[in-house]
Amino acid sequence: MSKVPYEDVENLKNVLKEKGYKLTPQRRAIVEIIIKNEGSHLTTEEIYNLVKDECPEIGLATVYRTVMLLEEMGLLSKLDLNDGCSRYELIHEDENHQHHHLICRNCGKVIEVQGDLLEELEDNIEKKYNFKIEDHSVKFYGLCNECPRK
């Protein structure tokens, strides 16, 4: 298994410390799994199943609490793909908004759209409605190139 870049874990360790938390071995294992699987949009249960291979004594409740903590700290973002599951992805320091997602209705594949395509629309909405937009989430549903068209 590939190693997580040291600076990623160290950066998280510093953020946790600044907020009064410790990077316990269980939290470290959870963070490493999330970083290693970036872009996979894992559920808490999927994170747990991957973490328990390396940390067999870990409990599902610990994973839930850690994921919630990381979300509260602004390090993880919850993603609802309308499949009944909450999925999570890392938030990068340089991201102003969540990125957009393409979701295949047939196989469930999620493709991340890089770049914010809605800046001009946001500016128009802010001016027209005198409303300061802080974030947005856009999901496009359809069929990926691997699924047959009907």
C-alpha positions as CSV (number, residue, x, y, z in Angstrom):
1,M,0.0,0.0,0.0
2,S,1.3,3.4,-0.9
3,K,2.3,5.8,1.8
4,V,0.4,9.0,2.4
5,P,2.5,12.1,1.9
6,Y,4.1,13.1,5.2
7,E,3.2,16.7,4.8
8,D,-0.6,15.9,4.4
9,V,-0.7,14.1,7.7
10,E,1.5,16.7,9.4
11,N,-0.7,19.5,8.1
12,L,-3.7,17.8,9.5
13,K,-1.9,17.1,12.8
14,N,-1.2,20.8,13.1
15,V,-4.8,21.8,12.3
16,L,-6.1,19.3,14.9
17,K,-3.6,20.6,17.5
18,E,-4.6,24.2,16.8
19,K,-8.2,23.3,17.5
20,G,-7.3,21.4,20.7
21,Y,-7.4,17.8,19.4
22,K,-4.8,15.1,19.2
23,L,-4.0,13.0,16.2
24,T,-4.5,9.6,17.8
25,P,-3.4,6.4,16.0
26,Q,-7.1,5.8,15.1
27,R,-7.6,9.3,13.7
28,R,-4.3,9.0,11.8
29,A,-5.4,5.7,10.2
30,I,-8.7,7.2,9.2
31,V,-7.1,10.3,7.7
32,E,-4.6,8.2,5.8
33,I,-7.4,6.1,4.3
34,I,-9.3,9.2,3.3
35,I,-6.2,10.7,1.7
36,K,-5.2,7.5,-0.1
37,N,-8.7,7.2,-1.5
38,E,-9.2,10.8,-2.5
39,G,-11.8,11.1,-5.2
40,S,-13.6,7.9,-4.2
41,H,-16.3,9.6,-2.3
42,L,-16.3,7.0,0.5
43,T,-19.2,6.5,3.0
44,T,-18.3,6.2,6.7
45,E,-18.9,2.5,6.5
46,E,-16.5,2.2,3.5
47,I,-13.9,4.2,5.4
48,Y,-14.4,1.8,8.4
49,N,-14.0,-1.3,6.3
50,L,-10.7,0.0,4.8
51,V,-9.4,1.3,8.2
52,K,-10.1,-1.9,10.1
53,D,-7.6,-3.8,7.8
54,E,-4.8,-1.7,9.2
55,C,-6.3,-1.0,12.6
56,P,-8.4,-4.1,13.5
57,E,-9.3,-2.8,17.0
58,I,-11.0,0.3,15.7
59,G,-14.8,0.6,16.1
60,L,-17.4,2.0,13.7
61,A,-18.4,4.6,16.3
62,T,-14.8,5.9,16.4
63,V,-14.9,6.3,12.6
64,Y,-18.2,8.1,12.7
65,R,-17.0,10.5,15.4
66,T,-13.7,11.2,13.5
67,V,-15.5,11.8,10.2
68,M,-17.9,14.2,12.0
69,L,-15.0,16.0,13.7
70,L,-13.2,16.4,10.4
71,E,-16.4,17.7,8.8
72,E,-16.9,20.2,11.6
73,M,-13.3,21.4,11.3
74,G,-13.9,22.0,7.5
75,L,-11.5,19.4,6.4
76,L,-14.1,17.0,4.9
77,S,-17.2,17.8,2.9
78,K,-20.4,15.7,3.0
79,L,-21.6,14.9,-0.4
80,D,-25.2,13.7,-1.0
81,L,-25.5,11.8,-4.3
82,N,-29.2,11.0,-3.7
83,D,-28.3,7.3,-3.1
84,G,-29.3,7.3,0.6
85,C,-25.7,7.5,1.7
86,S,-23.6,10.4,3.0
87,R,-20.2,10.4,1.2
88,Y,-17.2,12.4,2.1
89,E,-14.3,14.1,0.3
90,L,-11.4,16.2,1.3
91,I,-11.6,20.0,1.2
92,H,-8.4,21.6,-0.1
93,E,-7.2,24.9,1.2
94,D,-7.3,26.5,-2.3
95,E,-10.9,25.6,-3.0
96,N,-13.4,28.4,-2.7
97,H,-16.4,26.3,-3.5
98,Q,-17.2,22.6,-3.8
99,H,-16.4,21.3,-7.2
100,H,-19.1,20.0,-9.5
101,H,-20.0,16.3,-9.9
102,L,-21.2,14.2,-12.8
103,I,-23.2,11.2,-11.5
104,C,-24.1,8.2,-13.7
105,R,-27.6,7.1,-13.1
106,N,-26.8,3.6,-14.3
107,C,-23.6,2.5,-12.5
108,G,-23.3,5.2,-9.9
109,K,-19.9,6.4,-11.1
110,V,-19.0,9.9,-9.9
111,I,-16.8,12.1,-12.0
112,E,-15.4,15.4,-10.5
113,V,-15.5,18.5,-12.7
114,Q,-12.5,20.6,-12.1
115,G,-12.8,24.3,-12.0
116,D,-15.7,26.5,-11.0
117,L,-17.9,27.0,-14.0
118,L,-20.5,29.3,-12.2
119,E,-18.5,32.4,-11.2
120,E,-20.3,34.7,-13.7
121,L,-23.7,33.3,-12.7
122,E,-22.9,33.7,-9.0
123,D,-21.9,37.3,-9.6
124,N,-25.1,38.0,-11.4
125,I,-27.2,36.4,-8.6
126,E,-25.4,38.3,-5.9
127,K,-26.0,41.6,-7.6
128,K,-29.6,40.9,-8.6
129,Y,-30.7,39.5,-5.2
130,N,-28.2,41.4,-2.9
131,F,-27.2,38.0,-1.5
132,K,-23.6,37.0,-0.6
133,I,-23.1,33.4,-1.9
134,E,-20.5,31.5,0.3
135,D,-20.7,28.1,-1.4
136,H,-22.7,26.1,-3.9
137,S,-23.1,22.4,-4.9
138,V,-23.9,21.3,-8.4
139,K,-24.6,17.7,-9.5
140,F,-25.3,16.6,-13.0
141,Y,-27.1,13.3,-13.5
142,G,-26.9,11.2,-16.7
143,L,-25.0,8.3,-18.2
144,C,-21.2,7.9,-18.2
145,N,-19.3,6.8,-21.4
146,E,-19.1,3.2,-20.1
147,C,-22.8,2.7,-19.7
148,P,-25.0,1.8,-22.8
149,R,-27.3,4.5,-24.0
150,K,-31.0,3.4,-24.2
